[in-house]
Amino acid sequence: MAAVAPVRPPKEIPADLKEKVETLHNSAQVLFVSKQIPWIIQAQMAEDGYVTMEDLACRWVSAQKAREEGPKDLKFKDGENGFDKAISDFFAMRLYQAVLQARSLIHSVPKPCLEYQGSDSFLKKQFRYCAKGEIGFFAPKHIVSALPEEGERPTKSHRKFTVDGFQKEEEEEERANPQTRRQLERMHTVFRNNLLMCTMAFPQFQQFDITKSGLDEWYDWFYGPSIAGRRPTNPGGSELIACNRQGPCPGGLGSTVDHTCLQTTVDTEKTVMVRLGFKIRPLRDGGGKPSPGRSPPPMRKPAPSLVELGKKIIGLANTVGDKVLESIHRQDS
């Protein structure tokens, strides 16, 4: 390979290296760019036939071996291709970091089953948000599995919109809101898998500080004894569904937006209170909806008899009548 100055991202790819660099798989190239590894090293990797993320993870026995042998294997040791010792050591460290990340992505997280992956439409929308460095916002009706069960199958429609004067059409999918705890758990699993799959494609965004272990820990807490497994007021499916405010993205994701608000039931002396976001109100029986309605049957008071109502009305009328007569006698103006 001809000697080339160690040009690195975000500068343009040198013309004589462009063809080789473009043979790298997109995921491997994105990882290299995020570490600002020089184009000449990427081209040498591609020339040797290691073009995928799996190739990067498995080329060396360990990340430490990559750090030690990488400068020789990829021709960027001291005095070669414009590298001095300090620059060579620096990019050996960056190669070590890239191999560590590739190995963690390939070996630590198994591929989820199709039923726990997002549909093509949902995956496309999430990927579009992540490409801009955002997580996005999704209502439960738009979180659709690639292999939905009965009762979760979406209805499809087409939405037309205009971009730069050109009319485009996009497929929309909507499913019914989850009605049981199992459906809610499946929806959360689809959402988190879809999110992890998309954020892994953009390691250059430092705000995506989301890990599988972090998500597991948060949802274990949500479905554990603190919330879903509470006793004696154990929330049922409808109460857990009401706690999911339009999108099940967990809190504690660094700079990302908290899309979940928790609804908990608290026993008081006479009234069951629920918390929805920052608001607290009495629990109502609104046909499964968080809308005002009658109190739950066990807590309803018996309706007063007509005799009691009549006595109260007469008492109020007499009081008002007496005050009117007194005012007339005083000749109040």
N, C-alpha and C positions, 0 to 999 in steps of 0.2 A: 504494500500500500504506500502510495506517495506521501511524503511528509507534508502534513497540513497543520496549520496553527490550531491549537486546541480551542476552537470556537464552540460555545455551549449555548443552550437555550437561555434566554428567549431570543437570541440572535437567529438570523435566517440560516437554514441548512446550506452549507457549501454545495455548489452545483455538482461537483464530482462525487459527492457522498449521498446526494438526494435519493438516487435510485435504490441504493442499498438500504438506507434508513427506512424507506417506505415499505420495504418487505417485512419489517417488524410488525407483529400483531399490535392492534390498537392499544390493548391493555398494557402490554410491555412498554410500548412507546410512551404512553401517558405516565407510567411509573418512572421511566428514565428522565422524562422532561421535568417531572415534579422534583427530582433530585438534582436537576441541572447538570446531568452527566454529558460531557462533550459529544458532539455529533460523531466525531471520529471513533469514539469507543462504541457508540451504538452501531455504527456502520460495520465495525469489525465483528461485533456480536452477530449481526445479520449475515455477514460473509461466512462466518463459521457455521451457520445453519441453526443457530439458537434464536428463534424468532418469537416464541410464545412466552407467556408468563410461567408456564410449567418448565420450559427450558431454562429460564433464568433461575428458577428455584432449585433445579436439579443438576445444573451443570457442574457445580462444585459440591463436595461432600458436606460442607458446612459454610456458613456465612464467613467464618474466620478464614477458611481456606480460600474463599473468594478474595478476601482482603490481601492475603499473602501471595496468591498465585495470579490474581486478576491482572496486575500490571504487566506481567510477562505474557499471559495468554492473550490479552487484548491490545498489546503493543503500546502501552502508555507508561512504561517504566522510565526511570531517570535517563535523559539524553536521547529519547526516542520520540519521534513525531512532535517535537516542540515542547515536550514535558521536562521540567526539571524535578529535582527530588521533592521539593515542597509541594508542588502542584500534583505530582504523581501520588504522594502519600494522601493528599486531600481527597482526590477522586477515588483512591482505593477505599477510603472511609465511606464515601458516598455509595460506592458499589456494594460495600458491606451492608449499608442500610437498605439498599434496594433489594438485595437478596433476602435479608431478614423479613422484609415486608412481603415479598413474593411467597416465601415459604409459609408465612402465617396465613396468607390468603388461600393458598392451595391446600395445605394440609390440615388446618385447624377447624375449618367450617365445612361439614359435608353439604352436598347439594340437596336442598329441600325437595320433597315430593311435589309432583305437579299440582296436586290439590291444595298445597300450601304456598304456591307461587301466585303472583298476580296475573290477571289476564293481559293480553297484548295491549289493550287500550289503557289499562291502569298502569302497566309498566312503562308505556310510552309517555304518559303524563308525568309520572314520577321522574323518569330519566330527563325529561325536558326541564323540570324544576332544578334537578341536581346539576345539570349542565350550566346553569346560571349561578350556582353556589347557594341554592335555596332548597329547603325541604318541602315546602309547599303545604297546601291545606286540602284535605279531602273529606267530604261528607261520607258517612257510613254507606250510603246508597251507591257510591262510586267505587268502593273497595270490593272488587269482584275477583273471585278465585279463577285460576285457569281451568280448574275442573270442579265446578260448583256442584253442591248436592241439591237434592230436591228441596224447594223452598228458597233456594239462593240463586236460582237461574235468573240472569239479567234479561231485561228487554232492551233491544238495540234501536237506536234512532240516529239520524244524521243532522249535524249542526252546520250551518253555512255561516262563514264569516269572511271578511275582506282584509287582506294584508297587502299593503303597498299597491292598492288599486286592483289587485287580483282577487277574485272570489275563490275561496277554498271550501272544501267539505271535510268534516271530521266525524268519525263514528263516536257516538255516545252510548254508554252502558249504564243502566240503573237497575239495582236489585232492591228487593224489599229489605227494610231495616231488620236486623236480627231480633228474634222474638224469644230465644232461649239462651241460657248461659252457654251451651255448647256452640251455638251459632256465633255468639259474641267472641268466644275464645278462638274459633276458626278465623273470624274476621281480623282479630288482633294479630294472629300468626301470619296471615297473608300480608297484612300491612307491614309488619316488622321485617319479614323476609324480602319483600319488594324494596323496602327502604335500604336494607343492607346491600342487596344486589346492585342497586344504583349508586350508592355512595362509594362503594368499592371501585367503581369505574372512574372516580374523580379524586384521587389521593392528593391532588394539588390544592384542594380547598381545606385549609386547616380548621375551618369551623365545623367540619363533619367529624366531630370527636365522638362518634357513635360506634360502639362495639357490641358484638353479640352477647358477651358476658354482662355488659351494662344493661342491655334490654332485658335479658333473662332475669337479672336481679330485680328490675323494676316491676315486671309482670308477675314474678313470684310474690312480690309484696302485694300487688293489687289483688291477686287471686288467693292470697294466703289469709291467715287468721285476722289480719288487721282490717281488711275490707270485706272481701267476698266470703271469708270463712268466719265472720263474727258470730258470737253467741252472746245472749240468746236471740238477738235481732239479726239473723243471718239473711242478707239480701238475697232475694230471688232473682230470676232471670230478668224480669221487667225492671226491677230497681237498678240492677247493674247496667242495663241498657240505657236507662235514663241518665246514668252517671257519665255516659260517654258523650261528651259535647261535640257532635258533628265530626270528630276526627280523633283516632286513638293514638296520636303521637305522644310518647311519654315525656314527662318532665325530666329535668336533670340532664339535658343534652347540650350542655355548654351554652352556646349562643343561640340555639334554636328556640323556636316558639313552643310554648306549652299548649298543646291542643286538647288536653284532657282535663275535665273537671270532675271531681269525685262527689257523688251523692251518698251521704251516710244517714242511717236512720238512728235516731236517739230517742230513748224512752224518757218521757217526762211523766208528771203525775197524771195529767189528763189528756195531753195532746202529743201525737207523734210528730216530731219536727224533722224536716229533711233539708240538707244543704245542697244547693245547686249552684256551683261556682262560688260567688261571693254573697249569694242571697240565701236566706233561711226563711222557710214558710211551713205551715202545717201540711202534713201529708193528706192528700185528697184522693178520692177515688174518681179519677177522670177517664175511666175506660182504658186504663193502661197508659194514658198520656200524662205528662207533667203539667196538666192544666187544672185550674181550680174546679172542684166539684164537691160532692158530699163527703163527709168524714167516713172512714172505714166502718162497716156494719157493727163490729163489736164496741165501737166507741160512740155510736149514735145515741143521743138521749131520746126517750119516748116523747112523742108529740103531745103537747099540753091539750087537755080536754077543752071543749067549747065553753063549758061553764067557767073555767078558769080564765079563758081569754075574755069572755064577756065581763067578768068582774073587773079585770084590769082596764078594759075600755071604759066601763062606767066610772071607775075611780078616777081615771085621767080626765074624762068629760066633766065630772062634778068639780074637780079641782079647777079646771079652766073656767067653768061657768061661774063659780064663786068669785074668782078673781075679776071676771068681767063685771058682775054686779057691784062689787066693791068699787071698781073704777068709775061706774056710772054714778054711784052715790057721792063719790068725791068730786064728781064733775071734772074729771081729768080731760084736758084738751088733747 
